[in-house]
Amino acid sequence: MLFYRAALPLSRQTLTFVSGLLRAHRREIGSAWRKLNTTQQALLVLAYLRKGEPFPEVGAGFEVSATTCWRYVNETVELLAARAPKLRAALRKAKREGMAYVIIDGTLIPIDRVFADRPFYSGKHTMHGMNLQVIASPGGTILWVSSELPGSTHDTAAARIWQILAALRDAGLIALGDKGYHGYDETGQHVTTPYKGRNKPESYKDANQAHARLRGPGERANAQLKHWRILRKLRCCPRRAGQLAKAIHVLQNYELTTG
C-alpha cells in the first residue's frame, strides 16, 4: 500500500472543537489508553467525513485497523449528532432571530444497494438512496436535518412523518417548498409552493419567479451537506445516513461561525 500526505479544507478550530468533545467523553466513560489521542481521532473522523474514503484506507493513514477506524468514527459521529438541534428548537430560534421565512427541501443520499431493494429506490432520482428533509435559513445556513427514510418516500410523506407543519405553526413561521410539497399544507399559510400546471396566467408566472428567487439561496444547504463526500454515496449501513448528516450539520455550522 502507498501512502501520501494530503490537505483537509477545514479550520484548526474545528479540529479543536471535535477533539474537545472526545476528551470530555473519554473522561466521562473512564476510557483506558487508546492508540490515537483525541486530536488524532478527531482528525481521522474529519478526514473520513470530508473525503469519503473507505475505512481501511483512512485507518491505514493513521496506522490503525479498519475495525478500529470504524469504531472511532461511530463514536465521534454519535457525539456530534447529539448536538444537532431538534426541529422545534431550531424553528423557535429562527423566529427569535427575525427570519421572515425558512426553506424546506428534500435530498436523496445515494447508497450502495441493488435494484431488488425497492424501499430504497427513488423513482424521482432513479437510484437507491435515503430521503432526508433539510430546513435552511433564507441565506442558506442549515437549521435542521431530519433522520433518514427510505428513498421511495415522497417529500410530502416525509414532512408529515416528521410533523414539520405542526412545528412551523408553533413557531409562527412560513416555509417555502418546491412542487414536491404541493398539497402538504392545504391552507397555504405555513408551507407555500409554486403554482403547477401549464398555460398559467402571467400573475402566476411572476409569483413562481419570485418564489424561486427566495428559495434559491436556501437550496445551497443541500449542497453544503454533500460537499462532505461521505454523503455523495454511502457504503455503510443506510440507517446511518441521518446520523451522519446531523453530525455534518454541526460541523458545517461550526465552520461558518468560526471561519
C-alpha positions in Angstrom: 0.0 0.0 0.0 1.2 3.5 -0.9 0.9 6.5 1.5 0.8 10.2 0.7 0.2 13.5 2.6 -3.0 15.4 1.8 -4.7 18.7 2.9 -8.1 18.8 4.6 -10.0 22.0 3.9 -11.2 22.6 7.5 -10.1 25.0 10.1 -7.9 24.3 13.1 -10.8 25.5 15.3 -13.0 22.6 14.1 -10.3 20.1 14.9 -10.0 21.6 18.4 -13.8 21.5 18.8 -14.1 17.8 17.9 -11.1 16.8 20.0 -12.6 18.7 23.0 -15.8 16.6 22.7 -13.8 13.4 22.6 -11.7 14.5 25.5 -14.8 15.1 27.7 -16.3 11.9 26.5 -13.3 9.8 27.4 -13.2 11.4 30.9 -16.9 10.7 31.3 -16.6 7.0 30.5 -13.2 6.5 32.1 -11.7 5.3 28.8 -8.5 3.4 29.0 -5.4 4.1 26.9 -6.0 4.2 23.2 -3.7 4.1 20.2 -4.8 7.5 19.0 -5.1 10.5 21.2 -8.2 12.7 21.0 -6.7 15.1 18.4 -5.6 12.2 16.1 -9.0 10.6 16.5 -10.7 13.9 15.6 -8.5 14.3 12.5 -9.3 10.7 11.4 -13.0 11.3 11.7 -12.9 14.6 9.8 -10.8 13.1 7.1 -13.4 10.2 6.7 -16.4 12.6 6.6 -14.8 15.1 4.3 -13.1 12.7 1.9 -15.5 9.7 2.0 -12.7 7.1 1.7 -13.2 3.5 2.9 -12.3 2.6 6.5 -9.3 0.5 5.5 -7.7 3.4 3.6 -8.4 6.0 6.2 -7.3 3.7 9.0 -4.0 2.9 7.2 -3.1 6.5 7.1 -3.3 6.6 11.0 -1.8 3.1 11.5 -5.0 1.6 12.9 -7.1 -1.3 11.6 -10.3 -0.8 9.7 -12.3 -2.1 12.7 -10.7 0.5 15.0 -11.3 3.2 12.4 -15.0 2.2 12.2 -15.3 2.3 16.0 -13.6 5.7 16.3 -15.9 7.2 13.5 -19.1 5.8 15.0 -18.2 7.1 18.5 -17.4 10.6 17.2 -20.4 10.8 14.9 -22.7 9.9 17.7 -21.3 12.7 19.9 -21.6 15.2 17.1 -25.1 14.2 16.1 -26.3 14.5 19.6 -25.5 18.2 19.4 -27.7 18.8 16.3 -30.8 20.9 17.1 -34.2 19.4 17.3 -36.9 20.6 14.8 -39.0 22.8 17.1 -36.0 24.3 18.9 -34.4 25.2 15.5 -37.6 26.9 14.3 -38.1 28.8 17.5 -34.5 30.1 17.3 -35.1 31.1 13.7 -38.2 33.1 14.7 -36.3 34.8 17.6 -33.6 35.8 15.1 -36.2 37.5 13.0 -36.3 35.3 10.0 -39.3 36.0 7.8 -39.3 32.5 6.4 -37.3 29.3 6.0 -36.7 27.0 3.1 -37.7 23.3 3.2 -36.2 20.9 0.8 -35.7 17.1 0.5 -32.4 15.5 -0.6 -31.5 11.9 -1.6 -28.4 10.4 -0.1 -27.2 7.7 -2.6 -26.5 4.3 -1.1 -24.8 1.2 -2.3 -27.8 -1.1 -2.9 -29.1 -3.4 -5.6 -32.2 -3.0 -7.6 -34.1 -5.6 -5.5 -34.1 -3.3 -2.5 -37.3 -1.5 -3.6 -38.0 0.5 -0.4 -34.7 2.4 -1.0 -35.3 3.1 -4.7 -36.3 6.7 -5.6 -38.2 6.9 -8.9 -37.7 10.6 -9.0 -33.9 10.3 -8.9 -33.8 6.8 -10.5 -31.4 5.5 -7.9 -31.3 3.9 -4.5 -30.9 6.2 -1.5 -32.2 7.7 1.7 -34.6 10.6 2.0 -33.5 13.5 4.3 -35.5 16.6 4.9 -33.5 19.8 5.4 -34.7 23.2 6.6 -32.4 26.2 5.9 -32.4 29.9 6.5 -33.0 32.4 3.7 -29.2 32.8 3.4 -28.6 29.0 3.0 -27.5 28.2 6.6 -28.6 24.7 7.7 -31.1 25.0 10.5 -32.3 21.4 10.9 -31.7 18.0 9.3 -34.1 15.1 9.7 -33.3 11.4 10.3 -33.4 9.1 7.3 -36.3 7.5 5.5 -36.2 5.1 2.5 -35.6 6.8 -0.8 -39.0 5.8 -2.1 -40.6 8.1 0.5 -42.1 11.2 -1.1 -41.1 14.6 0.3 -44.7 15.3 1.4 -44.9 12.0 3.2 -41.6 12.6 4.9 -42.7 16.1 6.0 -45.8 14.5 7.5 -43.8 11.9 9.3 -41.5 14.5 10.9 -44.5 16.8 11.7 -42.9 19.8 10.1 -46.2 21.6 9.5 -47.1 21.5 13.2 -43.6 22.8 14.2 -44.0 25.7 11.7 -47.4 26.6 13.2 -46.0 26.5 16.7 -43.1 28.8 15.7 -45.2 31.1 13.6 -43.0 30.7 10.5 -43.6 30.2 6.8 -41.6 27.6 4.8 -41.0 27.8 1.1 -41.0 24.5 -0.6 -40.8 23.2 -4.2 -43.6 21.5 -6.1 -42.9 18.3 -4.2 -44.7 19.7 -1.2 -47.8 20.8 -3.2 -50.9 19.9 -1.2 -49.0 19.4 2.1 -50.4 22.5 3.7 -53.9 22.8 2.3 -54.4 26.3 3.8 -51.1 27.6 2.3 -50.5 29.6 5.5 -47.2 27.9 6.6 -45.9 26.0 3.6 -46.1 27.7 0.2 -45.2 26.1 -3.1 -45.1 27.3 -6.7 -48.2 27.1 -8.9 -48.4 24.0 -11.0 -49.8 23.3 -14.5 -49.3 24.7 -18.0 -50.6 27.9 -19.6 -50.5 29.7 -16.3 -51.6 33.4 -16.2 -48.8 35.9 -16.0 -49.5 36.7 -12.4 -48.9 33.0 -11.5 -45.6 33.0 -13.5 -44.4 36.2 -11.7 -45.3 34.6 -8.4 -43.3 31.4 -9.3 -40.3 33.5 -10.3 -40.4 35.4 -7.0 -40.8 32.1 -5.1 -37.8 30.7 -6.9 -35.6 33.7 -6.2 -36.4 33.5 -2.5 -35.8 29.7 -2.4 -32.6 29.8 -4.4 -30.1 30.8 -1.7 -31.6 28.4 0.8 -31.2 25.5 -1.6 -27.4 25.8 -1.0 -28.0 23.9 2.2 -28.2 20.5 0.5 -25.0 21.4 -1.5 -23.3 22.2 1.8 -24.1 18.7 3.1 -22.9 16.9 0.0 -19.7 18.9 0.0 -18.7 16.3 2.6 -18.1 13.4 0.3 -19.3 10.7 2.7 -22.8 11.8 1.7 -22.3 11.5 -2.0 -22.6 7.7 -1.8 -23.0 5.8 1.4 -21.2 2.4 1.6 -22.1 1.9 5.3 -25.5 0.9 6.7 -28.2 3.1 5.1 -29.7 3.7 8.5 -26.7 5.8 9.5 -27.5 8.5 6.8 -29.4 10.7 9.2 -26.8 10.5 12.0 -24.0 11.3 9.6 -26.0 14.3 8.1 -26.7 15.6 11.6 -23.0 15.3 12.6 -22.0 17.2 9.4 -24.7 19.8 10.1 -23.0 20.5 13.4 -19.5 20.7 11.8 -20.7 22.8 8.9 -22.3 25.4 11.1 -19.3 25.4 13.4 -17.1 26.2 10.4 -19.4 29.0 9.4 -19.5 30.6 12.9 -15.7 30.4 13.5 -14.5 30.9 9.9 
